[in-house]
């Protein structure tokens, strides 16, 4: 029997729904680490199914580092509701910081970079994690980086 506190802990860690967390814990007989892996695996699968959906909403995020490096980045999603959500806004900010720090030359190169806050994660995996949380397609649009 899976305990409610374990379901809540898994949910807060992964952002997955209550029933998904409960199902994952039941499938792995309560092994928390395996449940986290299972949720992440399923999240990535969900992200792949959403890749072809139109992303016509979003935000433009700006970031200036030490008044010497500035970034503007477009981040697209499917609805205004998600564009206003905390996970989406946090992702937009983190991507702007990534671009400021790593100066990718294209969005393809950006997606392949290791994420600056977690070298074991790529930027693409970071985006896929947010796609799994919010349930919508997310795409990086244009970005520009200025440096003095």
ROSE-952624 format. One record per residue: residue number from 0; residue in one letter; chain; x, y, z of N, C-alpha, C in turn. Coordinates in steps of 0.1 Angstrom, whole numbers, plus 2048, in hexadecimal, padded with zeros to 3 digits. Atoms other than C-alpha are relative to their C-alpha. Layout:
! ROSE-952624
+-----+-----+-------+-----+-----+-----+------+------+------+-----+-----+-----+
!   n ! res ! chain ! nc1 ! nc2 ! nc3 ! cac1 ! cac2 ! cac3 ! cc1 ! cc2 ! cc3 !
+-----+-----+-------+-----+-----+-----+------+------+------+-----+-----+-----+
! NUM !   a !     A !   X !   Y !   Z !    X !    Y !    Z !   X !   Y !   Z !
...
+-----+-----+-------+-----+-----+-----+------+------+------+-----+-----+-----+
//
This chain:
! ROSE-952624
+-----+-----+-------+-----+-----+-----+------+------+------+-----+-----+-----+
!   n ! res ! chain ! nc1 ! nc2 ! nc3 ! cac1 ! cac2 ! cac3 ! cc1 ! cc2 ! cc3 !
+-----+-----+-------+-----+-----+-----+------+------+------+-----+-----+-----+
!   0 !   x !     A ! 808 ! 7F4 ! 800 !  800 !  800 !  800 ! 809 ! 80C ! 800 !
!   1 !   x !     A ! 7F8 ! 7F3 ! 801 !  80E !  822 !  7F6 ! 7FA ! 80A ! 809 !
!   2 !   x !     A ! 805 ! 7F6 ! 7F6 !  80C !  83D !  810 ! 7FE ! 80D ! 7F9 !
!   3 !   x !     A ! 803 ! 7F3 ! 805 !  7FE !  85F !  809 ! 80C ! 80A ! 800 !
!   4 !   x !     A ! 7F4 ! 7F7 ! 7FF !  81D !  871 !  815 ! 80A ! 7FD ! 7F5 !
!   5 !   x !     A ! 7F7 ! 803 ! 80B !  832 !  85E !  7FB ! 7FB ! 805 ! 7F3 !
!   6 !   x !     A ! 806 ! 7FB ! 80D !  81A !  867 !  7DF ! 802 ! 80F ! 800 !
!   7 !   x !     A ! 7FE ! 7F1 ! 800 !  81C !  88C !  7EA ! 80E ! 804 ! 7FE !
!   8 !   x !     A ! 7F1 ! 7FD ! 802 !  842 !  88B !  7EC ! 804 ! 7FE ! 7F2 !
!   9 !   x !     A ! 7FD ! 802 ! 80F !  844 !  87C !  7C9 ! 7FA ! 80B ! 7F8 !
!  10 !   x !     A ! 807 ! 7F6 ! 808 !  82B !  895 !  7BC ! 808 ! 80E ! 801 !
!  11 !   x !     A ! 7F9 ! 7F3 ! 7FE !  83E !  8B3 !  7CB ! 80E ! 800 ! 7F9 !
!  12 !   x !     A ! 7F3 ! 801 ! 806 !  85F !  8A6 !  7BD ! 7FF ! 800 ! 7F1 !
!  13 !   x !     A ! 801 ! 801 ! 80E !  853 !  89E !  79A ! 7F6 ! 809 ! 7F9 !
!  14 !   x !     A ! 80A ! 7F8 ! 806 !  835 !  8B4 !  794 ! 7F5 ! 7F8 ! 7F9 !
!  15 !   x !     A ! 80A ! 809 ! 807 !  821 !  896 !  788 ! 7F3 ! 800 ! 808 !
!  16 !   x !     A ! 80D ! 800 ! 7F9 !  7FC !  891 !  791 ! 800 ! 7F6 ! 80B !
!  17 !   x !     A ! 801 ! 809 ! 7F5 !  7F1 !  87F !  7B0 ! 7FE ! 7F1 ! 7FC !
!  18 !   x !     A ! 803 ! 80D ! 804 !  7E3 !  861 !  79E ! 80D ! 7FA ! 7F9 !
!  19 !   x !     A ! 7F4 ! 805 ! 807 !  803 !  85E !  788 ! 80A ! 7FC ! 80B !
!  20 !   x !     A ! 7F7 ! 804 ! 7F5 !  818 !  85E !  7A8 ! 7FD ! 7F4 ! 807 !
!  21 !   x !     A ! 805 ! 80C ! 7F9 !  803 !  845 !  7B9 ! 802 ! 7F3 ! 7F8 !
!  22 !   x !     A ! 7FF ! 80B ! 809 !  803 !  82E !  79B ! 80F ! 7FC ! 7FE !
!  23 !   x !     A ! 7F2 ! 803 ! 801 !  829 !  831 !  797 ! 805 ! 7F9 ! 80C !
!  24 !   x !     A ! 7FC ! 806 ! 7F3 !  82F !  829 !  7BC ! 7FB ! 7F1 ! 801 !
!  25 !   x !     A ! 805 ! 80D ! 800 !  818 !  80B !  7B9 ! 807 ! 7F6 ! 7F7 !
!  26 !   x !     A ! 7F9 ! 808 ! 80A !  82A !  7FE !  79A ! 80D ! 7FC ! 804 !
!  27 !   x !     A ! 7F2 ! 803 ! 7FB !  84C !  7FF !  7AB ! 800 ! 7FB ! 80E !
!  28 !   x !     A ! 801 ! 805 ! 7F2 !  83F !  7F1 !  7CC ! 806 ! 80A ! 80A !
!  29 !   x !     A ! 7FC ! 7F6 ! 7F6 !  846 !  812 !  7DE ! 80E ! 805 ! 800 !
!  30 !   x !     A ! 7F3 ! 7FC ! 801 !  86A !  816 !  7D3 ! 800 ! 80F ! 7FB !
!  31 !   x !     A ! 801 ! 7F2 ! 803 !  86D !  83C !  7D3 ! 808 ! 804 ! 7F4 !
!  32 !   x !     A ! 7F7 ! 7FC ! 80B !  88B !  840 !  7BC ! 7FB ! 7FA ! 7F3 !
!  33 !   x !     A ! 806 ! 806 ! 80D !  87C !  828 !  7A2 ! 7F4 ! 807 ! 7FC !
!  34 !   x !     A ! 80C ! 7F9 ! 803 !  85C !  83B !  7A4 ! 803 ! 80D ! 7F9 !
!  35 !   x !     A ! 7FB ! 7F3 ! 806 !  86E !  85C !  79D ! 805 ! 7FE ! 7F2 !
!  36 !   x !     A ! 7FC ! 803 ! 80D !  87F !  84C !  77F ! 7F5 ! 7FD ! 7F7 !
!  37 !   x !     A ! 80C ! 803 ! 808 !  85E !  83E !  772 ! 7F8 ! 80C ! 7FC !
!  38 !   x !     A ! 807 ! 7F3 ! 803 !  84D !  860 !  775 ! 807 ! 808 ! 7F6 !
!  39 !   x !     A ! 7F8 ! 7F8 ! 809 !  86A !  871 !  763 ! 7FF ! 7FA ! 7F2 !
!  40 !   x !     A ! 801 ! 808 ! 80C !  869 !  856 !  748 ! 7F3 ! 803 ! 7F9 !
!  41 !   x !     A ! 80E ! 7FE ! 805 !  844 !  85A !  743 ! 7FE ! 80F ! 7FC !
!  42 !   x !     A ! 800 ! 7F2 ! 804 !  848 !  880 !  743 ! 806 ! 803 ! 7F3 !
!  43 !   x !     A ! 7FA ! 7FF ! 80D !  860 !  87E !  727 ! 7F8 ! 7FB ! 7F5 !
!  44 !   x !     A ! 809 ! 805 ! 80A !  849 !  868 !  714 ! 7F4 ! 809 ! 7FD !
!  45 !   x !     A ! 80B ! 7F6 ! 802 !  82D !  881 !  719 ! 805 ! 80C ! 7F8 !
!  46 !   x !     A ! 7FB ! 7F4 ! 807 !  843 !  89D !  70D ! 802 ! 7FD ! 7F1 !
!  47 !   x !     A ! 7FF ! 804 ! 80E !  84A !  88A !  6ED ! 7F3 ! 801 ! 7F9 !
!  48 !   x !     A ! 80D ! 800 ! 806 !  825 !  887 !  6E6 ! 7FB ! 80E ! 7FD !
!  49 !   x !     A ! 805 ! 7F3 ! 801 !  820 !  8AC !  6E9 ! 809 ! 809 ! 7F6 !
!  50 !   x !     A ! 7F7 ! 7F9 ! 808 !  83D !  8B7 !  6D2 ! 7FA ! 806 ! 7F3 !
!  51 !   x !     A ! 806 ! 7FB ! 80D !  827 !  8BC !  6B3 ! 7F4 ! 80A ! 803 !
!  52 !   x !     A ! 80B ! 7F7 ! 7FD !  80C !  8D1 !  6C5 ! 805 ! 80F ! 7FE !
!  53 !   x !     A ! 7FD ! 7F2 ! 802 !  80B !  8F6 !  6BC ! 802 ! 807 ! 80D !
!  54 !   x !     A ! 7FD ! 7F9 ! 7F4 !  81B !  90D !  6D5 ! 7FF ! 80F ! 7FC !
!  55 !   x !     A ! 802 ! 7F2 ! 805 !  80C !  930 !  6CD ! 7FF ! 80A ! 80B !
!  56 !   x !     A ! 800 ! 7F6 ! 7F5 !  80D !  940 !  6F0 ! 80E ! 800 ! 806 !
!  57 !   x !     A ! 7F3 ! 800 ! 7FA !  82A !  947 !  707 ! 804 ! 80D ! 806 !
!  58 !   x !     A ! 7FB ! 7F4 ! 7FA !  840 !  962 !  715 ! 80D ! 804 ! 7FA !
!  59 !   x !     A ! 7F2 ! 7FB ! 804 !  85F !  977 !  70D ! 806 ! 803 ! 80E !
!  60 !   x !     A ! 7F8 ! 7FE ! 7F3 !  878 !  975 !  72A ! 80C ! 807 ! 7FD !
!  61 !   x !     A ! 7F4 ! 7F8 ! 801 !  894 !  98D !  72F ! 809 ! 7FD ! 80D !
!  62 !   x !     A ! 7F7 ! 802 ! 7F5 !  8B3 !  989 !  745 ! 80C ! 808 ! 7FD !
!  63 !   x !     A ! 7F3 ! 7F8 ! 801 !  8D1 !  9A0 !  74B ! 809 ! 7FB ! 80B !
!  64 !   x !     A ! 7F6 ! 805 ! 7F6 !  8F0 !  993 !  75C ! 80B ! 80A ! 802 !
!  65 !   x !     A ! 7F5 ! 7F6 ! 7FD !  907 !  9AD !  76D ! 800 ! 80B ! 7F6 !
!  66 !   x !     A ! 801 ! 7F5 ! 809 !  8FB !  9C7 !  755 ! 80A ! 7FF ! 7F4 !
!  67 !   x !     A ! 7F6 ! 803 ! 80B !  913 !  9B7 !  73B ! 7FB ! 7F6 ! 7F5 !
!  68 !   x !     A ! 805 ! 80A ! 809 !  8FF !  99B !  72C ! 7F0 ! 800 ! 801 !
!  69 !   x !     A ! 80F ! 800 ! 800 !  8DA !  99D !  721 ! 7FB ! 7F6 ! 7F7 !
!  70 !   x !     A ! 806 ! 80A ! 808 !  8C3 !  983 !  713 ! 7F1 ! 803 ! 800 !
!  71 !   x !     A ! 80E ! 801 ! 803 !  8A0 !  983 !  704 ! 7FD ! 7F2 ! 7FA !
!  72 !   x !     A ! 803 ! 80D ! 806 !  890 !  961 !  6FE ! 7F1 ! 7FF ! 800 !
!  73 !   x !     A ! 80E ! 803 ! 801 !  86E !  957 !  6F1 ! 7FE ! 7F1 ! 804 !
!  74 !   x !     A ! 803 ! 80E ! 7FC !  85F !  938 !  701 ! 7F1 ! 7FE ! 7FE !
!  75 !   x !     A ! 80E ! 802 ! 804 !  83F !  92A !  6F2 ! 7FA ! 7F4 ! 807 !
!  76 !   x !     A ! 809 ! 80A ! 7FB !  823 !  915 !  700 ! 7F3 ! 800 ! 7F9 !
!  77 !   x !     A ! 80D ! 801 ! 807 !  800 !  90C !  6F6 ! 7F5 ! 80A ! 805 !
!  78 !   x !     A ! 80B ! 7F7 ! 7FB !  7EB !  922 !  70D ! 805 ! 80B ! 809 !
!  79 !   x !     A ! 7FD ! 7F5 ! 7F7 !  7EC !  942 !  721 ! 801 ! 7FB ! 80E !
!  80 !   x !     A ! 800 ! 806 ! 7F2 !  7E4 !  92E !  740 ! 80D ! 7FB ! 804 !
!  81 !   x !     A ! 7F2 ! 806 ! 7FD !  805 !  91B !  73E ! 80A ! 80B ! 800 !
!  82 !   x !     A ! 7F6 ! 7F6 ! 801 !  818 !  93A !  733 ! 801 ! 808 ! 80D !
!  83 !   x !     A ! 800 ! 7F9 ! 7F3 !  80E !  94A !  755 ! 803 ! 7F7 ! 80C !
!  84 !   x !     A ! 7FE ! 809 ! 7F5 !  816 !  92B !  76A ! 80F ! 802 ! 805 !
!  85 !   x !     A ! 7F3 ! 7FF ! 7F9 !  834 !  92A !  782 ! 80A ! 7F7 ! 7F9 !
!  86 !   x !     A ! 7F5 ! 809 ! 806 !  846 !  90C !  772 ! 804 ! 806 ! 7F2 !
!  87 !   x !     A ! 7FD ! 7FA ! 80D !  844 !  91D !  74F ! 809 ! 80D ! 802 !
!  88 !   x !     A ! 7F9 ! 7F3 ! 7FE !  850 !  93F !  75C ! 80E ! 7FD ! 805 !
!  89 !   x !     A ! 7F3 ! 804 ! 7FB !  86C !  92E !  76F ! 809 ! 7FA ! 7F5 !
!  90 !   x !     A ! 7F8 ! 805 ! 80B !  877 !  91B !  750 ! 805 ! 80B ! 7F7 !
!  91 !   x !     A ! 7FC ! 7F5 ! 809 !  877 !  93B !  73B ! 80C ! 807 ! 806 !
!  92 !   x !     A ! 7F5 ! 7F9 ! 7F9 !  88D !  94C !  755 ! 80D ! 7F7 ! 800 !
!  93 !   x !     A ! 7F4 ! 809 ! 800 !  8A5 !  92E !  757 ! 806 ! 7FF ! 7F2 !
!  94 !   x !     A ! 7FB ! 801 ! 80E !  8A8 !  92C !  731 ! 807 ! 80D ! 7FD !
!  95 !   x !     A ! 7F9 ! 7F4 ! 802 !  8B1 !  951 !  730 ! 80D ! 800 ! 807 !
!  96 !   x !     A ! 7F3 ! 801 ! 7F9 !  8CC !  94B !  74A ! 809 ! 7F7 ! 7F9 !
!  97 !   x !     A ! 7F8 ! 80A ! 807 !  8D8 !  92D !  737 ! 806 ! 807 ! 7F3 !
!  98 !   x !     A ! 7FB ! 7F9 ! 80C !  8DB !  942 !  717 ! 80B ! 80A ! 804 !
!  99 !   x !     A ! 7F7 ! 7F6 ! 7FB !  8ED !  95D !  72A ! 80E ! 7FA ! 803 !
! 100 !   x !     A ! 7F4 ! 807 ! 7FB !  906 !  945 !  739 ! 807 ! 7F8 ! 7F5 !
! 101 !   x !     A ! 7FA ! 80A ! 809 !  90C !  92D !  71C ! 801 ! 805 ! 7F1 !
! 102 !   x !     A ! 800 ! 7FA ! 80E !  906 !  943 !  6FC ! 7FF ! 7F6 ! 7F5 !
! 103 !   x !     A ! 802 ! 809 ! 80B !  8F7 !  928 !  6E6 ! 7FE ! 808 ! 7F3 !
! 104 !   x !     A ! 802 ! 7F9 ! 80D !  8F7 !  931 !  6C1 ! 7F3 ! 7FD ! 7F9 !
! 105 !   x !     A ! 80D ! 803 ! 806 !  8D6 !  920 !  6B9 ! 7F7 ! 7F9 ! 80A !
! 106 !   x !     A ! 808 ! 807 ! 7F7 !  8B8 !  911 !  6CA ! 803 ! 7F1 ! 801 !
! 107 !   x !     A ! 7FC ! 80E ! 800 !  8C4 !  8EE !  6C0 ! 80C ! 7FE ! 809 !
! 108 !   x !     A ! 7F4 ! 801 ! 7F7 !  8E5 !  8F4 !  6D2 ! 7FC ! 802 ! 80E !
! 109 !   x !     A ! 805 ! 7FE ! 7F2 !  8D3 !  902 !  6F0 ! 7FA ! 7F4 ! 806 !
! 110 !   x !     A ! 807 ! 80C ! 7FA !  8BE !  8E3 !  6F4 ! 80A ! 7F5 ! 803 !
! 111 !   x !     A ! 7F6 ! 80B ! 7FE !  8DD !  8CC !  6F3 ! 80A ! 804 ! 80C !
! 112 !   x !     A ! 7F7 ! 7FB ! 7F6 !  8F0 !  8E1 !  70D ! 7FC ! 7F9 ! 80E !
! 113 !   x !     A ! 803 ! 804 ! 7F2 !  8F3 !  8D4 !  731 ! 7FB ! 80C ! 807 !
! 114 !   x !     A ! 807 ! 7F5 ! 7F8 !  8DD !  8E9 !  748 ! 80A ! 805 ! 80A !
! 115 !   x !     A ! 7F6 ! 7FA ! 7F7 !  8F2 !  902 !  75C ! 7FE ! 7FD ! 80F !
! 116 !   x !     A ! 803 ! 803 ! 7F2 !  8E1 !  8F9 !  77D ! 801 ! 7F2 ! 803 !
! 117 !   x !     A ! 800 ! 80E ! 7FE !  8E3 !  8D4 !  778 ! 807 ! 7F9 ! 7F4 !
! 118 !   x !     A ! 7F8 ! 805 ! 80B !  8FF !  8C6 !  762 ! 7FC ! 7F3 ! 7FB !
! 119 !   x !     A ! 804 ! 80D ! 804 !  8EF !  8A4 !  761 ! 7F3 ! 801 ! 7F8 !
! 120 !   x !     A ! 80C ! 7FF ! 807 !  8D0 !  8B2 !  74F ! 803 ! 809 ! 7F4 !
! 121 !   x !     A ! 7FF ! 7F7 ! 80C !  8CE !  8C1 !  72C ! 7F5 ! 80A ! 801 !
! 122 !   x !     A ! 80B ! 7F5 ! 801 !  8B9 !  8E0 !  724 ! 7F4 ! 7F9 ! 7FB !
! 123 !   x !     A ! 80B ! 807 ! 806 !  8A3 !  8C9 !  70F ! 7F8 ! 7F8 ! 80B !
! 124 !   x !     A ! 807 ! 808 ! 7F5 !  89C !  8B2 !  72D ! 7F9 ! 80A ! 80A !
! 125 !   x !     A ! 806 ! 7F6 ! 7F7 !  895 !  8D1 !  743 ! 7F2 ! 804 ! 7FA !
! 126 !   x !     A ! 80C ! 7FB ! 807 !  87B !  8DD !  729 ! 7F6 ! 7F4 ! 801 !
! 127 !   x !     A ! 809 ! 80B ! 800 !  86C !  8BA !  727 ! 7FA ! 7FD ! 80E !
! 128 !   x !     A ! 806 ! 801 ! 7F2 !  868 !  8B9 !  74D ! 7F5 ! 80A ! 802 !
! 129 !   x !     A ! 80A ! 7F6 ! 7FE !  854 !  8D9 !  74C ! 7F4 ! 7FC ! 7F7 !
! 130 !   x !     A ! 80B ! 804 ! 809 !  83F !  8CB !  72E ! 7F8 ! 7F5 ! 808 !
! 131 !   x !     A ! 807 ! 80A ! 7F9 !  837 !  8AD !  744 ! 7F8 ! 806 ! 80C !
! 132 !   x !     A ! 807 ! 7F9 ! 7F5 !  82D !  8C4 !  761 ! 7F3 ! 807 ! 7FB !
! 133 !   x !     A ! 80B ! 7F7 ! 804 !  817 !  8DC !  74E ! 7F7 ! 7FA ! 7F5 !
! 134 !   x !     A ! 809 ! 807 ! 809 !  809 !  8C4 !  734 ! 7FF ! 806 ! 7F2 !
! 135 !   x !     A ! 801 ! 7F9 ! 80D !  810 !  8DA !  716 ! 80E ! 800 ! 7F9 !
! 136 !   x !     A ! 7F3 ! 7FF ! 808 !  82A !  8DD !  6FA ! 807 ! 80D ! 804 !
! 137 !   x !     A ! 7F8 ! 7F4 ! 7FD !  846 !  8F6 !  701 ! 80B ! 800 ! 7F6 !
! 138 !   x !     A ! 7F6 ! 7FE ! 80A !  85D !  903 !  6E6 ! 808 ! 80D ! 803 !
! 139 !   x !     A ! 7F8 ! 7F4 ! 7FF !  87A !  91B !  6E8 ! 7FF ! 807 ! 7F2 !
! 140 !   x !     A ! 801 ! 7F8 ! 80D !  875 !  937 !  6CE ! 80D ! 807 ! 7FE !
! 141 !   x !     A ! 7F4 ! 7F9 ! 803 !  88E !  951 !  6C4 ! 806 ! 805 ! 80D !
! 142 !   x !     A ! 7F9 ! 7F9 ! 7F5 !  8A8 !  95E !  6DC ! 80B ! 808 ! 7FB !
! 143 !   x !     A ! 7F5 ! 7F8 ! 803 !  8C2 !  978 !  6DC ! 808 ! 803 ! 80C !
! 144 !   x !     A ! 7F7 ! 7FE ! 7F5 !  8E0 !  97E !  6F2 ! 809 ! 80C ! 7FC !
! 145 !   x !     A ! 7F7 ! 7F5 ! 802 !  8F3 !  99F !  6F5 ! 80A ! 800 ! 80B !
! 146 !   x !     A ! 7F5 ! 7FF ! 7F6 !  914 !  9A3 !  706 ! 809 ! 80B ! 7FD !
! 147 !   x !     A ! 7F6 ! 7F5 ! 801 !  92B !  9C0 !  70D ! 80D ! 7FB ! 803 !
+-----+-----+-------+-----+-----+-----+------+------+------+-----+-----+-----+
//
